[in-house]
């Protein structure tokens, strides 16, 4: 809880060495590794927990979602289906199966999962985003945008909804609407440097180098940026042959 990840990892591993057949210990290890963004390690820890307790809902949920994230689709699907056996109305499991359907380009099935979620909660964010994405990928752009509009009319805008709009407008090559979503996402996800790099690249491509340079300079000045973030930022300057910067930007870095 104090974000002392290294100490937490040492402590739980000591507990596991003392007694290696307690599923709760592996659950805690999974939480620690997930917090450290070690998703493969988190997946392995939750798998150990599940081997000891085959119906542990947290372990099933973690394997379902992390497996999808790291590309272990078979394991993810198996855990997801076990969750739905335990609870057919488990919205996260329905959403994960919907995402698997999108990956498999089975848009009708994805829409079915979305409708199941929305029948349980008509304003569920995940269900709305899944339905909008499946609708768009099935070729119904106008309907997809209307789904998002209806959601925003009832609730404040969210990062997931804005990211979905960005995905739609990118595929439509609608630069003006993409620009608006980038502005909104900077407000909603200010420390998402992958997204900032995406925006900087977009600004360079749309002849707004001034804005792109400001974004990259802010990233390089941030203590939260990783070495990879900084390397990618400099890489964009090299790619677009930026030979000089405003003195104020240099000083800020």
ZAKEZA-634482 format. One record per residue (C-alpha): residue number from 1; x negated, y, z. Coordinates in Angstrom, 1 decimal. Last residue first. Layout:
SITE   k     px     py     pz
SITE NUM      X      Y      Z
...
END
This chain:
SITE   k     px     py     pz
SITE 253  -14.4   20.8  -20.5
SITE 252  -12.7   24.1  -19.8
SITE 251  -15.8   25.9  -21.1
SITE 250  -15.6   24.2  -24.5
SITE 249  -11.9   25.1  -24.7
SITE 248  -12.6   28.7  -23.9
SITE 247  -15.3   28.8  -26.6
SITE 246  -12.8   27.8  -29.3
SITE 245  -14.2   24.7  -31.0
SITE 244  -16.5   24.1  -34.0
SITE 243  -17.3   21.3  -36.5
SITE 242  -14.1   19.3  -36.4
SITE 241  -14.7   16.7  -39.1
SITE 240  -11.3   15.0  -38.8
SITE 239  -12.7   11.6  -38.0
SITE 238  -15.5   13.1  -35.8
SITE 237  -13.0   15.1  -33.8
SITE 236  -10.8   12.0  -33.6
SITE 235  -13.7   10.0  -32.3
SITE 234  -14.4   12.5  -29.6
SITE 233  -10.9   11.8  -28.3
SITE 232  -11.4    8.1  -28.6
SITE 231  -14.6    8.2  -26.6
SITE 230  -12.9   10.3  -23.9
SITE 229  -10.0    7.9  -23.6
SITE 228  -12.4    5.0  -23.6
SITE 227  -14.4    6.6  -20.7
SITE 226  -11.2    6.9  -18.8
SITE 225   -9.3   10.2  -18.3
SITE 224   -8.0   10.9  -14.8
SITE 223  -10.6   13.6  -14.1
SITE 222   -9.1   15.6  -16.9
SITE 221  -11.3   18.0  -18.9
SITE 220  -11.8   15.6  -21.8
SITE 219   -8.0   15.2  -22.0
SITE 218   -7.4   18.9  -21.9
SITE 217   -9.9   19.3  -24.7
SITE 216   -8.2   16.7  -26.8
SITE 215   -4.7   18.3  -26.4
SITE 214   -6.1   21.8  -27.1
SITE 213   -7.9   20.5  -30.2
SITE 212   -4.8   19.0  -31.6
SITE 211   -2.8   22.2  -31.1
SITE 210   -5.3   24.2  -33.0
SITE 209   -5.6   21.5  -35.7
SITE 208   -2.0   21.8  -36.7
SITE 207   -2.3   20.7  -40.3
SITE 206    0.3   17.9  -40.0
SITE 205   -2.4   15.1  -40.0
SITE 204   -4.3   16.9  -37.3
SITE 203   -1.2   17.3  -35.2
SITE 202   -0.3   13.6  -35.6
SITE 201   -3.8   12.5  -34.5
SITE 200   -3.5   14.8  -31.5
SITE 199   -0.1   13.3  -30.7
SITE 198   -1.4    9.8  -30.8
SITE 197   -4.3   10.8  -28.6
SITE 196   -1.8   12.3  -26.1
SITE 195    0.2    9.1  -26.2
SITE 194   -2.8    7.0  -25.3
SITE 193   -3.5    9.6  -22.7
SITE 192   -0.3    9.0  -20.8
SITE 191   -0.9   11.5  -18.0
SITE 190    1.9   13.9  -18.8
SITE 189    4.6   11.3  -19.4
SITE 188    7.9   13.1  -19.2
SITE 187    6.8   16.6  -20.1
SITE 186    4.3   15.5  -22.7
SITE 185    7.0   13.2  -23.9
SITE 184    9.3   16.1  -24.7
SITE 183    6.6   17.9  -26.7
SITE 182    5.8   14.7  -28.6
SITE 181    9.6   14.2  -29.2
SITE 180    9.9   17.6  -30.8
SITE 179    6.9   17.0  -33.1
SITE 178    8.4   13.7  -34.2
SITE 177   11.6   15.6  -35.1
SITE 176    9.7   18.0  -37.4
SITE 175    7.5   15.2  -38.9
SITE 174   10.4   13.0  -40.1
SITE 173    8.4   10.2  -41.7
SITE 172   11.4    7.9  -41.3
SITE 171    9.2    5.3  -39.6
SITE 170    7.8    8.0  -37.4
SITE 169   11.3    9.3  -36.7
SITE 168   12.5    5.9  -35.4
SITE 167    9.4    5.3  -33.3
SITE 166    9.6    8.8  -31.8
SITE 165   13.3    8.3  -31.0
SITE 164   12.4    5.1  -29.2
SITE 163    9.6    6.9  -27.3
SITE 162   12.2    9.5  -26.2
SITE 161   14.6    6.9  -25.0
SITE 160   11.9    5.1  -23.0
SITE 159   10.6    8.4  -21.6
SITE 158   14.0    9.3  -20.3
SITE 157   16.6   12.0  -21.2
SITE 156   19.1   12.9  -18.5
SITE 155   22.3   10.9  -18.5
SITE 154   25.7   10.9  -20.1
SITE 153   25.1   12.9  -23.3
SITE 152   21.6   11.3  -23.4
SITE 151   23.2    7.9  -23.8
SITE 150   25.6    9.0  -26.5
SITE 149   22.7   10.6  -28.4
SITE 148   20.6    7.4  -28.2
SITE 147   23.4    5.3  -29.7
SITE 146   24.0    8.0  -32.3
SITE 145   20.4    7.7  -33.4
SITE 144   20.7    4.0  -33.9
SITE 143   24.0    4.4  -35.8
SITE 142   22.4    6.8  -38.3
SITE 141   19.4    4.5  -38.8
SITE 140   21.3    1.4  -39.6
SITE 139   18.7   -0.7  -41.4
SITE 138   18.5   -3.8  -39.1
SITE 137   15.4   -2.2  -37.6
SITE 136   17.5    0.8  -36.6
SITE 135   20.2   -1.3  -35.0
SITE 134   17.7   -3.5  -33.2
SITE 133   15.9   -0.4  -31.8
SITE 132   19.1    1.3  -30.7
SITE 131   20.4   -1.8  -29.1
SITE 130   17.2   -2.5  -27.2
SITE 129   17.0    1.2  -26.1
SITE 128   20.6    1.1  -24.8
SITE 127   20.2   -2.2  -23.0
SITE 126   17.0   -1.1  -21.4
SITE 125   18.6    2.2  -20.2
SITE 124   21.7    0.5  -18.7
SITE 123   24.6    3.0  -19.3
SITE 122   27.3    0.5  -20.1
SITE 121   26.3   -1.8  -17.2
SITE 120   27.3   -5.5  -17.3
SITE 119   28.8   -5.3  -20.8
SITE 118   25.8   -3.2  -21.7
SITE 117   23.5   -6.1  -20.9
SITE 116   25.5   -8.6  -23.0
SITE 115   25.7   -6.0  -25.8
SITE 114   21.9   -5.8  -25.8
SITE 113   21.5   -9.6  -25.9
SITE 112   23.8   -9.8  -28.9
SITE 111   22.0   -6.9  -30.6
SITE 110   18.7   -8.8  -30.2
SITE 109   20.4  -11.9  -31.8
SITE 108   21.5   -9.9  -34.8
SITE 107   18.1   -8.4  -35.1
SITE 106   16.2  -11.7  -35.4
SITE 105   13.0  -10.1  -36.5
SITE 104   11.0  -12.6  -34.3
SITE 103    9.5   -9.7  -32.3
SITE 102   13.0   -8.2  -32.0
SITE 101   14.4  -11.6  -30.7
SITE 100   11.6  -11.7  -28.1
SITE  99   12.6   -8.2  -27.1
SITE  98   16.2   -9.4  -26.6
SITE  97   15.0  -12.3  -24.6
SITE  96   13.1   -9.8  -22.4
SITE  95   16.3   -7.7  -22.0
SITE  94   18.4  -10.7  -21.0
SITE  93   15.8  -11.6  -18.4
SITE  92   15.8   -8.1  -17.1
SITE  91   19.6   -8.0  -17.0
SITE  90   20.0  -11.2  -14.9
SITE  89   23.6  -12.0  -15.8
SITE  88   23.1  -15.8  -16.4
SITE  87   21.5  -16.1  -13.0
SITE  86   19.5  -19.2  -12.1
SITE  85   19.8  -20.6  -15.6
SITE  84   19.0  -17.1  -16.9
SITE  83   15.8  -17.0  -14.8
SITE  82   14.8  -20.4  -16.3
SITE  81   15.3  -19.0  -19.8
SITE  80   13.0  -16.1  -19.0
SITE  79   10.3  -18.4  -17.6
SITE  78   10.4  -20.5  -20.8
SITE  77   10.4  -17.5  -23.1
SITE  76    7.4  -15.9  -21.3
SITE  75    5.4  -19.1  -21.5
SITE  74    6.1  -19.4  -25.2
SITE  73    5.4  -15.8  -25.8
SITE  72    2.0  -15.5  -24.2
SITE  71    1.3  -12.2  -26.1
SITE  70    0.0  -10.1  -23.3
SITE  69    3.1   -8.0  -22.7
SITE  68    5.6  -10.9  -23.3
SITE  67    3.7  -13.0  -20.8
SITE  66    3.7  -10.1  -18.4
SITE  65    7.5   -9.9  -18.6
SITE  64    8.6  -13.5  -18.3
SITE  63    5.6  -14.5  -16.1
SITE  62    6.5  -11.6  -13.7
SITE  61   10.2  -12.5  -13.6
SITE  60    9.5  -16.2  -13.0
SITE  59    7.1  -15.3  -10.2
SITE  58    9.5  -12.9   -8.6
SITE  57   12.3  -15.5   -8.9
SITE  56   10.5  -18.3   -7.2
SITE  55   12.3  -21.4   -8.6
SITE  54    9.3  -23.6   -9.4
SITE  53    7.6  -23.0   -6.0
SITE  52    4.0  -24.3   -6.0
SITE  51    3.4  -24.2   -9.7
SITE  50    5.3  -20.9   -9.8
SITE  49    2.8  -19.4   -7.4
SITE  48   -0.1  -20.6   -9.5
SITE  47    1.6  -19.1  -12.6
SITE  46    2.0  -15.8  -10.7
SITE  45   -1.8  -15.7  -10.1
SITE  44   -2.6  -16.5  -13.7
SITE  43   -0.3  -13.8  -15.0
SITE  42   -1.8  -11.3  -12.6
SITE  41   -5.3  -12.2  -13.9
SITE  40   -4.2  -11.7  -17.5
SITE  39   -2.5   -8.4  -16.5
SITE  38   -5.5   -6.9  -14.7
SITE  37   -3.8   -3.5  -14.6
SITE  36   -5.1   -3.1  -11.0
SITE  35   -1.5   -2.9   -9.7
SITE  34   -0.9   -6.1  -11.7
SITE  33   -3.9   -7.8  -10.0
SITE  32   -2.6   -6.8   -6.6
SITE  31    0.9   -7.9   -7.3
SITE  30   -0.3  -11.3   -8.6
SITE  29   -2.5  -11.7   -5.5
SITE  28    0.6  -11.1   -3.3
SITE  27    2.5  -13.7   -5.3
SITE  26   -0.4  -16.1   -5.0
SITE  25   -0.3  -15.8   -1.2
SITE  24    3.4  -16.3   -1.2
SITE  23    3.0  -19.7   -3.0
SITE  22    1.1  -21.1    0.0
SITE  21   -1.0  -24.1   -1.2
SITE  20   -4.5  -22.7   -1.0
SITE  19   -4.9  -22.3    2.7
SITE  18   -8.2  -20.9    4.0
SITE  17   -9.5  -20.1    0.5
SITE  16   -6.2  -18.5   -0.3
SITE  15   -6.4  -16.3    2.8
SITE  14   -9.9  -15.2    1.8
SITE  13   -8.7  -14.4   -1.7
SITE  12   -6.0  -12.3   -0.1
SITE  11   -8.5  -10.2    1.8
SITE  10  -11.0   -9.7   -1.0
SITE   9   -8.2   -8.6   -3.4
SITE   8   -6.8   -6.2   -0.9
SITE   7  -10.2   -4.7   -0.3
SITE   6  -10.7   -4.1   -4.0
SITE   5   -7.3   -2.7   -4.5
SITE   4   -7.4   -0.1   -1.7
SITE   3   -4.2    1.6   -3.1
SITE   2   -3.0    2.3    0.4
SITE   1    0.0    0.0    0.0
END
